[in-house]
Structures are given as structure tokens and as C-alpha cells.
């Protein structure tokens, strides 16, 4: 499978100095020597080394943090109706993709990285990598939809009105498109043995890898894979968030700090004597609502930028290594195969660490504000106008 999606492809592991050749192991047809050979393989090649025990612990931590954290994100949005906003729908979709890759793909990836063997048969050899690539595609497309939604809402609010219904339709489209465009990944995955002499005696050194036929096909596929699932979406999202930040922090838009300050000073200077002060209270509440809205949008923008940054950082190593290996044919004749193996293994772990990091980011950058909403939902407005403005503020304040 594509290395960008996780650890199922162990070709780089088996070609990285860990695979014994036939001369080295002196393979003989007798049963005793075959058993001795298997013990030698386990002792010298498959038994976890010290740094691999660290990797196992790191995988276990990521598994539980990702599974529990992303499940809590989904449960929180499902349980609290006021949290069912457009951005939160997309975040739940991102969490579902993370749960999928954590439950189905992470255990297989850990076993392959440690044992350098695919134990799960030819059918799962096609299914697991396919689900991994779907998860990557869903994550990228979801982040892109979030960036697009925020870009329209903040930079061009009159061009497109985002609704929860449209968000749900977009999520369905994301999954359908991801399932379709990743079909080639399932087609080319096949099991093969790197020690044919032991095929009937053990499943050790059975690999699940791509079989394309012509050499040009994997180069074209993985070049397109890198552009479509990483480089192009990342560039577009960076441009979108640059414009969003410029709009929220630099430009004199309605709701910006300087404009709100001028409105506030105007209200204070023109405030009448106590008595019929309803218009002043209305204007004051309106300005307060605008202040809350711009603060909520800035907070949401910060959180989403951090999510995007962590995603780009975690997927960068495996994306680069995958292109170097699949497109340029690197690492075939390298002298430092142990280092190459370690880089691929660490890059695989980073992918799953990204799934565990997302719910932590949501909690630290938006959790307090989300919890604070429960204490403000019951406040009554001073007038119908103030009530409408407060609703607008509440909606923007819930944009997680």
C-alpha cells in the first residue's frame, strides 16, 4: 500500500537490513534445520529490540488516547444540541476517520513494524490498506471543507450561506469520493513471501505490498497521491487561513476591535439620562454581541490553524519518504538500512499520533468556551432586536 497511510507496507522494513538472505541462514530441507532456522530468525530479526519496545508503548498510548478522545468528541456533539454547528459536524467526521484508522489499521501496523510480517491473509491485505487510504482522504477533504466554510463565512459572508444540512451532505460526498478514488489501492495490494523455501512452514516474512506490473504506474500513482492528498490541499488551506487571519486581525471589518471600540465610545458619549434607556441598552448589547462574535471566530481560527499545522507536520515525513521510495526508487542500495527502517517506523507512528493529537487540541483550544455555553443559553434578551443579535453571537460562539 501507499506508505503515507500507515504501516502495512513493510517492504522498506524487509529491505532495510533485517531480511536474512539464504546464504546467511544456510537454509536446508531437513525439519530440524528448518526449526533451527525459524528460531534464528526470531532471535536475530523478529524479537523486539530495545527501541522497538519503546515504539510498542508509544503505539499503545496513542491507541487509547485516540480512541477515547475522538469518541468523546463525537459523544459531546451528539449529546449537546447547541454544539451541532457546521464546523463541529466536520470535526466529528474527522474524529470518525481517526477512530476508523485507530481501530482497524493501528494494530496491524504495529505488528508489521515489529515482526516485519503480514499475518492477516490476502483479503485483509486489500481491505486494511484500502481503509487506511480512505481515512487519509477523508481527513484531508474534511480539513479542506472546514477551511472553505470558514473562508466563506469570514471573508465572503454574502457569497455562500453554510448550513448544517449542507455540511451533512458534504460529509456524505467526502466518504463517497474517498471510497471511489482509493479503489486502485485495493486492486494492487497482494501478499507474497520473501522466503519461498519456508512458505509452507511459516508465515514469517510474508509481505503485503503493491504489485503494479509496469514500473511507470506506481510512479504516476504515488505522484498524484502526494499532490491530491497532501500538497495541493495543504497549499489551498494555507492560503485560505492567511486570508482569514488577515480579515480577523488586520482588516477594518465590522466587528473588528477598532470599529467596536469606536462604537462603544459613541454609545458612552451619547448615553441619555436614566429613564427611557432601552435604545442605549439595545445598542450596547449589539456591540457586545459583535465583540463576542469576533472573539469566537478568532478562537475558532486559532484552533483550526493548529489542527492543520499538526496534520501537515505529522504527514510530512511519510509523504516525503513515500515519494522518495516509490517515485525516485531511493533506499534500494543504501548502506545505512537501519536508519531508513527507523525513519519509516517513526513516520508511521506520527500518522497515528496525529489522530490522538486532534481531540487534545479541541479540548485545550475550545473546550472551556464550549462548556461555558451551558451557562449562557438561558439568558433572556432585552428586546426582540437584542434577542436576534444574541442568537447570532451564540451561533458564532459555538463554532468550534
C-alpha positions in Angstrom: 0.0 0.0 0.0 1.0 3.6 -0.1 3.4 4.3 2.8 1.7 7.6 3.5 -1.3 5.8 5.0 0.4 3.6 7.6 2.5 0.6 8.4 1.0 -2.2 6.3 3.6 -1.9 3.6 6.7 -3.5 5.2 8.8 -3.6 2.1 11.0 -0.9 3.4 11.4 -2.8 6.7 12.3 -6.0 4.9 14.7 -4.3 2.6 16.3 -2.3 5.3 18.9 -4.7 6.5 16.6 -7.0 8.6 15.9 -9.7 6.0 18.3 -12.6 6.1 19.5 -14.0 2.8 19.5 -17.6 2.0 23.3 -18.0 2.2 23.5 -16.3 5.6 20.9 -18.6 7.2 22.1 -21.7 5.3 18.6 -23.0 4.5 18.4 -26.8 4.4 15.4 -29.1 3.7 15.6 -31.1 7.0 13.0 -30.5 9.7 15.5 -29.9 12.5 17.4 -27.3 10.4 14.1 -25.6 9.5 13.2 -25.3 13.1 16.6 -24.0 13.9 16.3 -21.5 11.1 13.0 -20.2 12.5 14.5 -19.9 16.0 17.4 -18.0 14.5 15.1 -15.7 12.5 13.1 -14.9 15.7 16.2 -14.3 17.8 18.1 -12.2 15.3 15.4 -10.5 13.3 12.0 -10.5 14.8 12.4 -10.3 18.6 11.7 -6.7 19.5 14.8 -4.6 20.1 15.1 -2.0 22.9 13.9 0.9 20.8 11.1 -1.3 19.4 9.7 -1.8 23.0 9.6 2.0 23.3 7.7 2.0 20.0 5.2 -0.6 21.3 4.5 1.6 24.4 4.1 4.7 22.2 1.6 2.9 19.9 -0.4 1.7 22.9 -0.6 5.2 24.4 -1.6 6.6 21.0 -4.3 3.9 20.6 -6.1 4.6 23.8 -5.7 8.4 23.6 -7.0 8.5 20.1 -9.9 6.0 20.7 -11.1 7.6 23.9 -10.5 11.2 22.8 -12.2 11.0 19.4 -15.1 9.0 20.9 -15.7 11.7 23.5 -15.7 14.4 20.7 -18.4 12.5 18.8 -20.4 11.9 22.0 -20.2 15.6 23.1 -21.6 16.8 19.8 -24.3 14.1 19.8 -25.3 14.8 23.4 -25.4 18.6 23.2 -27.7 20.0 20.6 -26.3 23.5 20.8 -22.9 22.1 19.6 -24.3 20.8 16.4 -22.8 23.5 14.2 -21.3 23.3 10.7 -17.7 23.3 11.9 -18.5 20.7 14.6 -20.1 18.4 12.1 -16.9 18.4 10.1 -14.8 17.9 13.3 -17.0 14.8 14.2 -16.3 13.5 10.7 -12.6 14.0 11.2 -12.9 12.1 14.5 -14.8 9.2 12.9 -12.0 8.9 10.4 -9.4 8.9 13.2 -11.4 6.2 15.1 -11.5 4.1 12.0 -7.8 4.2 11.3 -7.1 3.7 15.0 -9.2 0.6 15.5 -8.6 -1.2 12.2 -5.2 0.0 11.0 -3.1 0.8 14.0 -2.9 -2.8 15.5 -1.9 -4.2 12.1 0.6 -1.5 11.5 2.3 -2.1 14.9 2.6 -5.9 14.3 4.0 -5.3 10.8 6.6 -2.8 12.0 7.8 -5.1 14.8 7.6 -8.5 13.1 8.1 -7.4 9.5 5.4 -9.8 8.5 1.9 -9.6 7.3 -0.1 -12.3 9.2 -3.6 -11.5 8.1 -4.1 -13.1 4.7 -4.6 -11.7 1.2 -8.2 -10.5 1.8 -7.2 -8.2 4.6 -4.1 -7.2 2.7 -6.5 -5.5 0.3 -9.0 -4.2 2.9 -6.8 -2.7 5.5 -4.6 -0.6 3.2 -7.8 0.5 1.4 -9.4 1.7 4.6 -6.2 3.5 5.5 -6.1 5.4 2.3 -9.8 6.2 2.7 -9.1 7.6 6.2 -6.3 9.8 4.8 -8.5 11.1 2.0 -11.5 11.7 4.4 -9.2 13.7 6.8 -7.8 15.8 4.0 -11.1 16.6 2.4 -12.7 17.3 5.7 -10.0 19.8 6.7 -10.4 21.4 3.2 -14.2 21.7 3.8 -13.6 23.3 7.2 -11.2 25.8 5.6 -13.6 26.5 2.8 -16.5 27.0 5.2 -14.5 29.4 7.4 -13.2 31.3 4.4 -16.7 31.9 3.1 -18.1 32.8 6.5 -15.4 35.3 7.3 -14.1 36.6 4.0 -17.1 36.4 1.8 -20.2 36.0 4.1 -22.7 37.1 1.3 -21.5 34.6 -1.3 -22.4 31.4 0.4 -24.5 30.5 3.4 -23.3 27.5 5.3 -25.9 25.3 7.0 -25.8 22.1 9.0 -27.8 20.3 6.2 -25.2 21.3 3.6 -22.5 20.1 6.0 -24.1 16.7 6.3 -24.4 16.4 2.5 -20.7 17.4 2.1 -19.7 14.7 4.6 -21.5 12.1 2.6 -19.8 13.3 -0.6 -16.4 13.2 1.1 -16.9 9.5 2.0 -18.2 8.5 -1.4 -15.4 10.3 -3.2 -12.8 8.8 -0.9 -14.1 5.3 -1.4 -14.1 5.7 -5.2 -10.7 7.3 -5.7 -8.9 4.8 -3.5 -10.1 1.7 -5.3 -6.8 1.3 -7.1 -5.1 0.9 -3.8 -7.2 -2.2 -3.0 -6.6 -3.7 -6.5 -2.8 -3.6 -6.5 -2.3 -5.0 -3.0 -1.2 -8.6 -2.8 0.6 -11.0 -0.4 3.9 -12.5 -1.3 6.7 -14.3 0.6 10.3 -13.2 0.7 11.4 -16.7 1.7 9.7 -19.1 -0.7 11.6 -22.0 0.9 9.6 -21.5 4.1 6.2 -20.7 2.6 4.6 -23.9 3.7 6.3 -23.9 7.1 5.7 -20.4 8.4 4.1 -17.1 7.5 7.1 -15.1 8.6 8.4 -12.6 6.1 5.1 -12.6 4.2 4.6 -9.1 2.9 1.6 -7.1 1.8 2.7 -4.8 -0.9 1.8 -3.2 -4.2 2.1 -5.2 -7.5 1.6 -2.8 -10.4 3.2 -4.6 -13.4 4.8 -1.8 -15.3 7.3 0.4 -13.4 5.7 3.6 -14.6 2.4 3.0 -12.9 3.5 3.3 -9.3 5.4 6.5 -10.1 2.4 8.1 -11.7 0.0 6.9 -8.9 2.2 8.0 -6.0 3.0 11.3 -7.6 -0.8 12.0 -8.0 -1.4 10.6 -4.5 1.1 13.1 -2.9 -0.4 16.0 -4.8 -4.0 15.2 -4.3 -3.9 14.1 -0.6 -1.2 16.4 0.7 0.5 19.1 -1.3 -2.4 20.7 -3.2 -5.0 20.7 -0.3 -2.3 22.0 2.1 -1.4 24.9 -0.1 -5.1 25.9 -0.6 -5.8 25.6 3.1 -2.8 27.7 4.0 -3.9 30.4 1.5 -7.4 30.3 2.9 -6.3 30.7 6.5 -3.9 33.5 5.6 -6.9 35.5 4.2 -9.0 34.5 7.3 -6.3 35.8 9.7 -5.9 39.0 7.7 -9.6 39.5 7.8 -9.9 38.8 11.5 -6.8 40.5 12.9 -5.7 43.1 10.4 -8.6 44.5 8.3 -11.1 47.1 9.5 -14.2 44.9 9.1 -17.5 45.2 11.0 -16.8 43.5 14.4 -13.0 44.2 14.3 -11.6 45.6 17.6 -11.0 49.2 16.4 -14.5 49.5 14.9 -16.1 48.1 18.1 -14.1 50.5 20.2 -15.4 53.4 18.2 -19.0 52.2 18.5 -18.5 51.7 22.3 -17.1 55.2 22.8 -20.0 56.6 20.7 -22.5 54.9 22.9 -20.9 56.1 26.1 -20.8 59.7 24.8 -24.4 59.7 23.6 -25.9 57.9 26.6 -29.0 59.7 27.9 -30.1 60.1 31.4 -31.6 57.1 33.2 -35.2 56.6 32.3 -36.2 55.6 28.7 -32.8 54.0 28.1 -34.0 51.0 26.2 -32.3 52.1 22.8 -29.0 52.5 24.6 -29.2 49.0 26.1 -30.1 47.6 22.7 -27.1 49.3 21.1 -24.8 48.2 24.0 -26.0 44.6 23.6 -25.5 44.8 19.9 -21.8 45.9 20.3 -21.3 43.2 23.0 -22.6 40.6 20.6 -20.3 41.7 17.9 -17.3 41.6 20.3 -18.3 38.0 21.2 -18.6 37.0 17.6 -15.2 38.3 16.5 -13.6 36.7 19.6 -15.3 33.4 18.9 -14.2 33.5 15.3 -10.6 34.2 16.2 -10.6 31.4 18.7 -12.0 29.0 16.2 -9.4 30.2 13.6 -6.6 29.6 16.1 -7.8 26.1 16.8 -8.2 25.1 13.2 -4.8 26.5 12.2 -3.2 24.4 15.0 -5.1 21.3 13.7 -3.9 22.0 10.2 -0.3 22.6 11.3 -0.2 19.4 13.3 -1.7 17.4 10.4 0.9 18.9 8.0 3.7 18.2 10.4 2.7 14.6 11.1 2.2 13.6 7.5 5.2 15.4 6.1 7.9 12.7 6.9 5.9 9.8 5.5 4.8 11.8 2.4 8.4 12.7 1.6 9.7 9.2 2.3 6.9 7.7 0.2 7.8 9.8 -2.8 11.5 9.1 -2.4 10.9 5.4 -2.3 8.0 4.9 -4.8 8.8 7.6 -7.3 12.5 8.0 -7.2 13.5 4.5 -6.2 15.6 5.6 -3.2 16.7 3.3 -0.3 17.3 0.3 -2.6 21.1 0.4 -2.3 21.6 2.5 0.8 24.3 1.5 3.2 22.5 2.6 6.3 19.4 0.5 6.1 18.9 0.5 9.9 18.4 4.3 9.8 16.0 4.1 6.9 13.9 1.5 8.7 13.8 3.6 11.8 12.7 6.7 9.8 9.8 4.8 8.2 8.8 3.3 11.5 8.7 6.6 13.3 6.9 8.2 10.3 4.2 5.6 10.6 3.7 6.3 14.3 3.4 10.0 13.6 0.3 9.4 11.4 -1.5 7.7 14.3 -0.1 10.4 16.8 -2.0 12.9 14.7 -5.2 11.1 15.3 -4.5 11.2 19.1 -3.5 14.9 19.0 -6.7 16.2 17.4 -9.1 15.7 20.4 -6.4 17.2 22.7 -6.3 20.3 20.5 -10.1 20.6 20.5 -10.1 20.4 24.3 -7.4 22.9 25.1 -8.3 25.5 22.4 -12.1 25.3 22.6 -13.2 23.1 25.5 -13.6 25.9 28.1 -15.6 28.1 25.7 -17.8 25.1 24.7 -18.5 24.3 28.4 -19.2 27.9 29.2 -22.1 27.9 26.7 -24.3 25.9 29.1 -24.4 28.9 31.5 -25.4 31.5 28.9 -28.1 29.7 26.9 -30.8 30.6 29.4 -30.3 34.4 29.4 -33.2 36.5 28.1 -32.8 39.4 25.7 -33.9 43.0 26.5 -35.8 43.2 23.2 -36.5 41.3 20.1 -33.6 43.0 18.3 -31.2 42.1 21.1 -32.5 38.6 21.1 -31.7 38.2 17.4 -28.3 39.6 17.9 -27.6 37.3 20.8 -28.6 34.3 18.7 -26.1 35.4 16.1 -23.5 35.6 18.8 -24.4 32.2 20.2 -24.1 30.6 16.8 -20.7 32.1 16.2 -19.6 31.3 19.7 -20.4 27.6 19.2 -18.4 27.4 16.0 -15.7 25.0 17.3 
